[in-house]
Amino acid sequence: MEKTDERAEPRRGGDAGAPSVVLGLGGTVRIGRNAIPVSDLKIVFEAIGRARSVQGLADALGLSYRAAWARLQAYEAALGRPLVHKTRGHGTELTAFGSALAEAVSAAAEGLEAGFGRETRVLEHRLRSLLGDGAGGLALAASHDPLLVEVLSGRADIEVSVMGSHAAVTRLLDGQVDAAGFHCGALAPEAAGAPFSAVNASAGLVAHPLFEREQGLLLAPGNPLGIRSVADLAAGEARYVNRQKGSGTRQWFDRLLDEAGLSPGAIRGYGVEEFTHQAVAATIACGAADAGLGVRAAAERLGLFFLSVGWETYYLAASRSLDAPALDALIAAVKAQVARTPGYRGVAPAP
C-alpha cells in the first residue's frame, strides 16, 4: 500500500493540524573565544549566492541593511578572513575563502540530510502519540518474503511496499520509510557492501535479525533434468527465471555464479525477471521455466523440487530511537509464525 500524507487534515484539538517537525543543521564554529552558529553561516552563503547583495542577506535574516552588514563583519572578524567582496557590475560575491567554506558547510548539510529525514519521521511519530493524536501507520519497505507478507496481511498499522533489498535499505537510509526488511544472502550486512553496510549504530540504525530462511533452487516436480548444482544450469538446456535487479536473492545467485566460475551469459533465461518468490515458483510450476532461486516455503506451496543452497538471515532495520509498538508486535507475530513454518527457523543468539 502507498503511504498517504495526512498532515493537512484537521485533527482533535481545535484548529491544530497534525504535528510537523523540521530538523536542520545546527552547531557552532569556534575560533578562540568567537562562536558562529553554523546555521547562520549557511544563511549567509545561500543569501549572497542567490541575491548577490548585502540587502539580500538582510532580507534573509530579517534585519536592516546596517545590522546585516555589521553581522557579516562580525563573522569575518571571528574567522579572520573576508567572506565577501564587492565587484563593480557584479554586486557582492563570496571570496575564494567564503566559497570554500560555503562548499564545506553545504557538504556537511548534505551528509546529514538523510539522518535528519529519518529522525524527523521518528520524532513526528512520537509526538503524535504523546499528543493523543494516534501514532499513525508505519511505512515499511521490504524485500519479498512469503511469511512476512502473510503476517502483514490485513494490518492497518503498517503500510508495506514490496521491493528489492537494495531499494528497501536505500529508502530507509534516505528517510523515506520508517523501517526496511532486507537480506544479504549468506553475508552479514557489514560484509555485503553498500547500502547494507551503512545500516549500523554509527548511523543511528539497528538491524533486528528477524528469522533465518532456507534458499535454494526451485525445480520442476521430481527434478526431471537432474539438476544438482548451479553449474548444471549452464551444462544443459535448463531455462532459468531470475529475480529482479537489486533483490537480495538476485545478488546471492550472482555470487553463486561467480563461485562456480560462470558468467550470467552462460545461464539460459538469466534476463527473465520476476519480483517475488511466489512468482518465480509459479513460473516453474506452469512449465514456463525449469529453475529459479527462491525460498523453500515457495517450493513447498506449489509442490516443486527444492535443492538447498544455504540459510540466510532476514533483517528488519529501523532507527534506534524509533519507539513503535506496531513494529514490536510485528516482530513478535513473525517469530511466532516462524516456529510453525517449514523452511524457516529462529535466529541463533550471537556467541
N, C-alpha and C positions, 0 to 999 in steps of 0.2 A: 504494500500500500504506500502511496505517496503521502508524505507529511504535509499537513495543511497549516498555514500560518494563521493563528488565532489572535495575534497581538492587537489587531484593530477592532476586535469585538468587545463591546461593553461587558463588564462582569460585575459581581457584587461589590458594594462599597461606593455608592454614589456614582459620580462620573468617572471614577478611576478606571483606566483600562488595565490590561494585563501588564505585569511588571516587565520592564525592558532594561537591560544592563549594557553599558558600554565600558569596556576596559581598554586602556591605551598605554602608551609608553610613558613611564614615569622616571623617577630617579634624578640625580644631580651630577653635574660635572664639577669637581672640586679642584681648585688650583690654589695652594696655600690656604688662606682664610676665605677665599672667594668661592661661592657656590652658585651655579647657574642651573635652573631646572631644565632638564633635557627636553621636556615638552615645549618650553619657551623657545629654545633654540630651533626646534622643529618648526614652530610657527614662523619664526624669523626667516628661516631658509625658504619655506614654502611661499610666504608673502612676497619676499624680494624676488624670488624666481618668477612668480606669477605677475605681479604688478610693476616690477622694476622701479619701485619708488618707496621712499620712507612713508609717504602718505598711505600706500597700500598696507604697510606694516602697521601704521597707526589704526587703520580701519580694522585690521585683523585682531589687534589687541584691545580695541575699544578705547583707545587713548587719543589725546590731542597729538598733533604733529610734533610739538615741542617735547611732550612726555615720551613719545615713541623714540625720538632721536636721542633723548637722554638715556633711555633704556638700552638702546643699541650701543651707545658709547660706553655705558657701564659694562656691558658684556665684553666689548672689545678690550677694555682696560683689565678685566678679570682674566681674559685669555692671553693678553699680551700681544695680540696680533689684530690687525684690521680685518673685519668681516666683509665690509662693502667698500666700494669706491664709486664715485660719480664720473660718468663719461659723457661728454657733450654729445647730444643727439641720441644717446642710448639710455639715459636715466641712471638709476642706481643698480649696480650689479655686484654679485659676490666676488670677492677677491679669490686668488688661487687657493689660499688657506681656507677661506669661507666655503668654497666649492668642495674641497676635500673633506672638510668637517661635515658639511651637509650630506655628502655621499655616505660617510661613516654612520651618521645618525639614521639615515634612510635605510641602510643595510641592517642596522640593529632592529629597527622597527619591523622590517620585512621578516627578519629571522624569528621575531616573537609573535608575529601576526597569527600564525596557526594556533599557538598556545593560548593567545588571547581569545580566539574563537572558541576553543574547547572549553576554557574556564568560564566564558560568558554563558554558554549553554548550561553548565553546571550551576552557576550562581542563579540564573533565571529559574531553573528547576527548583532549587532550594527555596528561593524567595516566594514562588507561587505556593509552595507547600506551607511555608511559615505564615503567609497571609490568608491561609484558609481558602485559597483560590483553586485548589486542586493542582497536583504536580504536573498534570498533563501527560500525554503519551511520550515514551522514549522513542527515539529514532535509532534503529539498528540496521546497519549494513552488514550482510553476512554471506559468506560462501555457502553454496547449497549443501545441505545435509538432510537426508530424509527424516531422521529422528528429530532434529531441531525444528524442521518445518512442521512436523506433526504436533509437537508440543506448543508451537507458536500459534497454530490454527485456532482462530476464534478469540484470541486475546485482544482486547481493545486498548490495553495499557502499553503495548509495544507495537510500533509501526515498523515493519521489516521490509527491506529491499534486498532481493537476492542478486548477487553479482559475484565476480571472481574475488579471490582472497586479496589480490594486489589492489583492486579498486576499493574494496571494503576498508582496508587499512589506510589507504590514501585518504579516503573521506574522513576517517577518524582523525588522522593527523592534521587535516585541513580545517577541522572544527565544523564539518558539515553534518555529523551524526554524533549521537551520544555514546554509541558502542559499536564494536566491529567483531564479527565472527570470522575466524580465518584458520588456515592450516598451512604447514610448510613441508608436507611430506614427512620424511624421516628426520628432517633437520629441526633444530631448535630455532626460534626466531632470531636470536643473536647471530646464528651461523648462516641464516638464509639470505642475508644481504638486504638492501633497501627494497621496499619500505619497512619490512618486518623488523629489521634490527633497530629501527627507530622507536619501537614500542618498548620502552624501558622506563625505569624510575626517574632517570635524569630528565625525561620529557614529561614527567608528571603522570605517566600512564602505568597501568598494571594489566598484565595478561593472565587471566584466570584459566588454568588448564581445565577445560570443561569435561572432556572424555577422550578416550582413545578409540579409534575405529580401524577396522581392517580393510585395507585396499588391495585390489588385485585385478587381474584380467577377467573381465566378464566375457564368457564364451558361449557359443550356441549350446543348447542342451546336449549332454553327452560328449561334448568336445569332439565333433566329427573330424576336425582337421588335426587332432593330436597335438595341439599347441602345449608346450611345456615350459617355454621361456619367452622373453621379449625377442630374443634372436630368431625364434621360429616365425615371428610376424614378417620378417624380411625374407625368410628362406622359401616360403610357399606363396600361395595365392590368397592369403587371408586379407579380407577387407576390414580396415580399421576405422573406427569412428572416434574422433578426438573430442576433448573438452575445449572450450573457447580460450583464446589467448588471455593470460593474466590469471587464470584459475590455478589454484594450488595443485590440483590433480594434473593439469597440463604440464606444469613445471616439474612435477615428480616424474612424469613419463619422459620428459626431455632428459632428465638426469639418468633415467634407466637406459635410454638410448645411448647416451654418452658413455656410460659404464660398459655397455656392450660393444662400443666402437662402431655404432651405427649412426647414419645421418637421417634426418627426417625424410629425405627423398627416397630412402630405402623402404619406407612404410607406405603401402598402398592405402590411400584414404586418409593420410595424415592431415590433409587440409579440410576434411569434412568435420564440422564442429557442431556440438550440442551444448546446451547451457546448464544441464543438471544431470546428476547420476541417473535419475529415472528416465530421462530422455535417451541417454546412452543405452541403458538396458532395454528400453522399448525398441530402439532401432535394431538391436541384435535379435530380440525376440521375434520381430516381424520378418527377419531374414534379409534386411537391407544392409547388414554388416555382420562380420564374424567375430569381432573382438573390440574391446574398449576397456579403458582403465576406470574403475569405479569401486564403490564400497560393497562389501558382502551383502548388506541389507538389500540393496537394489537387485542383486543377482537372485537372492532367495525369493523376493516378491514375485519375480517373473519366471522362476524355475530355470535359471541359467546355470551353466557350469562356472565355478569360481576357482581361479588359480591365484592364491595369495602371493603378494609381493612384499607384505610387511604391514606393520601397525604405525599409526601416526597420532599425534595429539591435535585435537581441535581446541582452539583458544577463543575465549570471549574477552576482549580488551575494552577498557574504559578509563576515563580519567580517575586518578587515585582519589580525588576529592568528591567524586560523584556518590551521593547518598540516595540510592534509588531502591526502595523495597520491591519494585516491579522486576528489577534485574536480579535481585536476590531470590525472588520467587521463581524466576525463570531458571536460574542455575539449579535450584532445588528440584524443580519438576523434571528437568533434563536428566539429572543424576538418578532420579527415581526410575525414569524410563530406561536408562542405560542398563540397569540391573536386570531387566527382563527382555532385552532385545539382542538377538544373535548378531555377532559382528561388532559389538561394542563392549567396552569394559571401562571401569573406573580408572582414573589416573593414579598410578602408584606414587606414594609420597616420596618426596625428594630425600636422597640418602643423607 
